[in-house]
Structure formats: C-alpha cells, structure tokens
Amino acid sequence: MAKTTQPISTADKRVPEGLWMRCPGCENLIYRKQVEEGFGLCPDCKYHFRLSARQRIKLLADEGSFEEHLADIRTTDPLEFFDRKPYADRLAAEQAKTGELDAAVVGRAFIKGRPIMLACLNPDFIMGSMGSVVGEKVTHTIEKATELNLPLVIVSTSGGARMQEGILSLMQMAKTSAALARYDDAGGLYISVLVNPCTAGVAASFAFLGDITIAEPKALIGFTGPRVIFQTIKRELPEGFQTSEFLLEHGFVDMIVDRTNLRSEIAAIIDYCGK
C-alpha cells in the first residue's frame, strides 16, 4: 500500500525559524547564514546589511590585533530623563540586548599590517546615538592617534546626539571636533567611513571632518530627514539627495567602497599618504 503524504504542520521544526530572510534591496528570499558569512551582503544584489561595532571590527582589523580601550566606562543619568520609560531602564535594556555598555567600541588595531586607532559606532545600541560615553570614547581615540602618531579610522553610523543626556550630548560635537583639529595640526591622517545611516549630530561633527571620506554604497547620509528640510526651506529636493551616490557626485564624499574592498582601500590610502 502506498504511503500517505502528510502535510507539514506549522509546528514542524525541520526548517529552523529564522533560516531565511528577505533582502530590503532586491526583496529576494535569501539564506541568512550566507549573508552572515559574506560580510553582511546580499548574495544577489550586494545590499549592505547593518553590522554591529564588533562585526565591523572583525571585518576591518587583522585577526587578533584589536586592543580595546575604555571598555568599562558607562553613562550616568544626570537628568533622570523619562520619555516612554526611564532612561536608566532604556540603557539597561540596550546593554542586555547588545552585550555592550554603550554605542561605541574603540581601540588600537592593525589593518593589513598598518597600525591604526579605530572607533566603530554600533547601530544596534539606541541607533548608534552619541551621548557622553560615545563622545569620550571617540575623543580618546583621536587623542591616542595624536599621541602615537597613528592614522585614525572612525566608522560612523548614527541617529545623532542622544536627547536623554541633553546638553551633555550636544557638547560632544564640539569636543570631538576640537580633538580632530588638534590631530590635524599634528599632521594626522583621518579616514572617515560613513555607513547606513549616518545622520544628525554625528554627521555634523566628527563624521564629516575626515581627510578622506569613504561611504558604503546606497547609505543614507545627511543631517536631518527630507520632511524637516522641506518644512524649513519650502523646496522639494532631488530624489536620493541623501544617498552616498548623490553625495559623491556633489563632492561631499571622496569615494564609495564596497564592504569587501574596504580593508584594501584603507591600507592603500595609508600607504599613499605615507603614514
């Protein structure tokens, strides 16, 4: 007697949950493990998925070369801020979710044998927003690069300054920019890498102050959203005006580099500049 084929129920566990994902770029259904093993790129259209700070460091730094700095500093809650929930609770939830104390990971590393100071923002921690800890870590990285006469690489992805810390967040824009001015006076080489998204107070401070500015393809880069800009200047702006490609065309970034080539490009820039 022939066997009856039973339909697969929704409770069937032979296909693990989360095995597949849909690409926002091409909308194809893709194998999650293939994306994770391929630099966070869609295998069909090369859409660049977001990477955490640790993933970014693994992508850029030579294996085993990263020495983390300021790993244990954490923010306070000076305003005892409360929006939908207390800021202290929000921080605790983000720390539990990401395993990080805040939205930046910084330290010394090598890229293809070239020593650098490296800072990476984490989009998974309150959208990579900059509060006092991020500002302190980025400033420390810049000052160490100045002290040790090393090239500086900062990977910026952020929703901007963190409103829960008020003026303490806003002053980080000036603090990081002043440190970069001193680094520039000392003859340093700063390579700024802009990835999706890079906006607001981070874009308006250290992210846009690079000697060489690199962007990933199709990244959203700008100060504020199109709707706010329209309400301010009462003019429609060109389609895609906040993309890497538009900014390259208009001279705001120096090059667009696919993630798979980023290590090689940074190493080549360091060599070309004699650092």
N, C-alpha and C positions, 0 to 999 in steps of 0.2 A: 504494500500500500504506500502511495506517495505521501511524503510528509507535508503537513500543512504549514505554510509560511506564516509566522505570527508577526503582526505589525510591531514596530518598535515603539514602545510607550515613551511618554515624556520623562518617565523615571529611569529610563535606560541609561546606564552610566558608562557604556562602552566608548562614547565620544565625550571626553572631558570638557567641562564647561570652560569657556574662555580660550579654547584651542584656536579659534578663528577670530578675526577682527575685520572691520570694514575700513578701507582707506578713505579718509576725507578728501583726498586728491582725485583719484580715479573712480572711487566708490566700488572697487572690486573687493571681493571677499578674499582675504589673504591669511596665510598661516602665521600665527603670532610668533612662533619660535624662529621662523625665517626672518622676520623683522628684527627680533631681538639680537640675532646673530649677525645681522647685516648692517651694523651702525645705526639702527633705528630708521632704516629707509624702506619704503615700499618697494618690493621687488619688481613691480610692474611700471610705476610712474616715477619712482625715486622721490616721492613725497617725504619730507623730513619730519618724522615724529619728534615730539619733545623728549629730551634727555634730562635726567636728574643731574645735579652737580657731580655726583660720584661717577655716573656713567660718562659724563663729559671728560672728567679727568682720566678715566680709563681709556677713552678714545684718543686723547691728546698726548698724555705723558708716557714716556718709556716705562715699560713694566718694572714695578718695584722702585721707581725713582721718586715718587711723590712723598714729601715730608710735610705733613700738615702742621700749620701754625694756628694758634689761638683756638684750639678745638673745643675748649671748655667754657668760653665766655657765653653768657646769655643775657637777654634783655630783662629789665625790670618793668614794672607797670606804673610809671611815675604819675600818670593822670588818673589811674584807676578807671580806665576807659571802659565804657559799656555801650555796645550797639545792639545787635541782636542777642549777644551774650557777653559776659565779661571778657576782656582782653586776655586775662590770665588763663581763663578756660580755653580760649581760642589757641593760645600758644601751646598749652598742654596737649590739645588735640592734634595740632600740627606736628609737634615733636613725636607723639606716639605714632602718627601716620607715616612720617618720613624717616624716623630714626635720627633726625638732625636737630640740633638746638636752635638753629635759625637758617636763614635763606642764603648763606654763602659758605663755601668751603675754599680755603686759601692755603698756600704753602709754596715750597720750593720744589722744582721738578726739572727733568730733562726732557727735551723734545728732539728725538733723533740725535742724542748726544750733546745737544746745546743746552747749557744751564739757563733756567729762567725762573722768574717769580710768576706764579699762576693764581688767578682768582676766578672762580666759577659761581655764578648765581644759580639758585635752584628754583625752577618754576613750580615745583610741587609744594613749596612752603609759602603759603599766603601769596601766591603768584610771583615769587621772587622779589617781593616788595622790600624797599630799603628803609630799615629803622636804624637805631643806634648801633646795633651789632654789625649789620652789613656794612655800614659806613666805617666803623672801626676796623673791621677786617680788611676792607678794600684799602683804606688808608695805610694800615700796617704793611700790606703787600707792596704798595707803592714806595713807602719809606724804606723797606728792606731792599727793594730793587735799586733804590738810590744809593743806599749804604754799601751794597755789594757790587754795584756797577753791573747789574744784570738786565737783560731785556725783560720787559713786562708784558704779560698776556692776560687780558681780562675778557672773559666770556659773559656777555650781558644779556639776560632775558628777564624782564621785569614788568610788573604793572605800575611801578613808580614808587614814590615815597609812601611809607606806611602811616596812614592817618591816625592810627591808635596811639602814636607817640608824638603827635603834634609837631611843635617847632623842633623837637629833638630829631625828628626825621628830616625836616626841611633843611636843617643846618648841615646835614651830611653832604648835601650837594656842594656847598661851599668848601667844606672840609676836604672832600676827596679832590675837588678841582684845584685847591691850593697845594695839596701834596703833589699833584701832577705838574703844576707849574714849577715847583722846586725840582722835580725829577727832570723836567725838560731843561731847566737851567744847568743841570749837572750833565747834560748830554745823553740822557737815556733814550732808549727805543721802546715806544709803547705801541703794541699791536692790539687793537680793539676788535673783538669778534662779536657781531650782533646777530642774535638768533631769535626766532619767533616765540613770543612777541618781545619787542624792546620799546618801551614807551615811557612817557611822563618824566618824573624827576630823575630817573636813571639815564634816560636818553638825553635829558637836558643838562647832564653833568658829565660824569666820567666816561660814559659810553661813547659820546660824540667827540671826545678830545684826543683820539688816537693819532699817532704819526701816520700809521697805516690802518685803515678801517676796512675790515672784511665782513661781508654779510653772507649768510646762508641763503640758498635760493628761496624765493617767494615768502620771505619772512615779513611779518608786519612790523614796521619800524616808524615811529613818529612820536609826537608829544601828546596829542590828545585825539579823540575819535572824530570821524567826519561830521557827525551831527553837531558836536560842540563847535567845531570850526565854522560850519555853515551858520550857526546861530550868532557867531561872533562877527564874521566878515560879510555875511549875507551873500555869499557867492558859492556856486557849485564848483567843486574841484574835480580835476581829471580822474577818470576811472583808474583805480590801482595806484593812486599817488603816494600811498604809504607802503609800497612794496619795495623789496630790495632792488628789483629791476628798474623801477622808476627812479629811485634814488641814485643808482649807478649812472643812469642816463643823464641825470642833472648834477652830477659831481658831488653828491653827499657821501658816497662810499667809494672806495678805490677799486674793489673787486668783489665778485660773487664767487664763492668757492664751495663746491660740493663737499659734503662732510667727509667723504672717503679720501679727498685730497688735502684736507686741512692741515694735517701734520707736516706734509711735504712742503706746502706753501709757506707755513710759518718758519720752518727750518731754512727755506731758501731766502726769505726776507731777512732773517737774522744774519745769514752769511753775506748777503748783498750789502747790508748796512754795516758790515764789519764788526758786529757785536759778538 
